[in-house]
């Protein structure tokens, strides 16, 4: 039997993230929310200090470190697995030293050529994501010659960069990058064709939570997209996703657990 679908809880320590910007910007609320998500069923907490929503501006390394490092240290000290969500190798290394067990790089190692070496040096998990352009301009051009083929090729090349940097094959996770340089219809297509990414030979992480394509389909604002997110996550798990990155941990953990029983990833004896 396969393992259950993993749940990654989103912890944005930012004033401007698209869904929860400002809610967990101070240390106390960030730590409390991280603990709450872990207790609600998250397998790992993904901590980011820079918004990468469409049109967002970058923040300095110093500010990003100020936001995330104390929270990583606090949660890690309580044996809560933590991921550092950054495309800067210096921030990634500081996060790992503070206790993070995973680096989540939205650029797939393309924005900072030292990132792969940092992951290899510390032997941590490395998620490499597909993005077209940069957060500030990634939605300006969402044209592809072959959507799934182009994204797969990008992820293959990123994985090769990671391997050449010394990252072990079993430490690499791929993410097709829902919402990062894709139209609403393209996001739906990626989820529908997720099984095709299995050919790359790596676990798949997907982050559809509360994103604009769900709002476009259901005509809901970000805070009202949990039901749509749940549907997207369950379909993604059925089509091959190994980890789902979400805001609503408790609700989606339960939905994914049911999905895993239905698809045969888990049986009742294993899940109890």
Secondary structure in CASP SS format (residue, H / E / C, confidence):
PFRMAT SS
TARGET T0000
AUTHOR 0000-0000-0000
METHOD secondary structure of the structure
MODEL  1
X C 1.00
X C 1.00
X C 1.00
X C 1.00
X C 1.00
X E 1.00
X E 1.00
X E 1.00
X E 1.00
X E 1.00
X E 1.00
X E 1.00
X C 1.00
X C 1.00
X C 1.00
X C 1.00
X C 1.00
X C 1.00
X C 1.00
X C 1.00
X C 1.00
X C 1.00
X C 1.00
X C 1.00
X C 1.00
X C 1.00
X H 1.00
X H 1.00
X H 1.00
X H 1.00
X H 1.00
X H 1.00
X H 1.00
X H 1.00
X H 1.00
X H 1.00
X H 1.00
X H 1.00
X H 1.00
X C 1.00
X C 1.00
X C 1.00
X C 1.00
X E 1.00
X E 1.00
X E 1.00
X E 1.00
X E 1.00
X C 1.00
X C 1.00
X C 1.00
X C 1.00
X C 1.00
X C 1.00
X C 1.00
X C 1.00
X C 1.00
X C 1.00
X C 1.00
X C 1.00
X H 1.00
X H 1.00
X H 1.00
X H 1.00
X H 1.00
X H 1.00
X H 1.00
X H 1.00
X H 1.00
X H 1.00
X H 1.00
X H 1.00
X H 1.00
X H 1.00
X H 1.00
X H 1.00
X H 1.00
X C 1.00
X C 1.00
X C 1.00
X C 1.00
X E 1.00
X E 1.00
X E 1.00
X E 1.00
X C 1.00
X C 1.00
X C 1.00
X H 1.00
X H 1.00
X H 1.00
X H 1.00
X H 1.00
X H 1.00
X H 1.00
X H 1.00
X H 1.00
X H 1.00
X C 1.00
X C 1.00
X C 1.00
X E 1.00
X E 1.00
X E 1.00
X E 1.00
X C 1.00
X C 1.00
X C 1.00
X C 1.00
X C 1.00
X C 1.00
X C 1.00
X C 1.00
X C 1.00
X H 1.00
X H 1.00
X H 1.00
X H 1.00
X H 1.00
X H 1.00
X H 1.00
X H 1.00
X C 1.00
X C 1.00
X E 1.00
X E 1.00
X E 1.00
X E 1.00
X E 1.00
X C 1.00
X C 1.00
X C 1.00
X C 1.00
X C 1.00
X C 1.00
X C 1.00
X C 1.00
X C 1.00
X C 1.00
X C 1.00
X C 1.00
X C 1.00
X C 1.00
X C 1.00
X C 1.00
X C 1.00
X H 1.00
X H 1.00
X H 1.00
X H 1.00
X H 1.00
X H 1.00
X H 1.00
X H 1.00
X H 1.00
X H 1.00
X H 1.00
X H 1.00
X H 1.00
X H 1.00
X H 1.00
X H 1.00
X H 1.00
X H 1.00
X C 1.00
X C 1.00
X C 1.00
X C 1.00
X H 1.00
X H 1.00
X H 1.00
X E 1.00
X E 1.00
X E 1.00
X E 1.00
X C 1.00
X C 1.00
X C 1.00
X C 1.00
X C 1.00
X C 1.00
X C 1.00
X C 1.00
X H 1.00
X H 1.00
X H 1.00
X H 1.00
X H 1.00
X H 1.00
X H 1.00
X H 1.00
X H 1.00
X C 1.00
X H 1.00
X H 1.00
X H 1.00
X H 1.00
X H 1.00
X H 1.00
X H 1.00
X C 1.00
X C 1.00
X E 1.00
X E 1.00
X E 1.00
X E 1.00
X C 1.00
X C 1.00
X C 1.00
X C 1.00
X C 1.00
X H 1.00
X H 1.00
X H 1.00
X H 1.00
X H 1.00
X H 1.00
X H 1.00
X C 1.00
X C 1.00
X C 1.00
X H 1.00
X H 1.00
X H 1.00
X C 1.00
X H 1.00
X H 1.00
X H 1.00
X H 1.00
X H 1.00
X H 1.00
X H 1.00
X H 1.00
X H 1.00
X H 1.00
X H 1.00
X H 1.00
X H 1.00
X C 1.00
X C 1.00
X C 1.00
X C 1.00
X E 1.00
X E 1.00
X E 1.00
X E 1.00
X C 1.00
X C 1.00
X H 1.00
X H 1.00
X H 1.00
X H 1.00
X H 1.00
X H 1.00
X H 1.00
X H 1.00
X H 1.00
X H 1.00
X H 1.00
X H 1.00
X H 1.00
X H 1.00
X H 1.00
X C 1.00
X C 1.00
X C 1.00
X C 1.00
X H 1.00
X H 1.00
X H 1.00
X H 1.00
X C 1.00
END
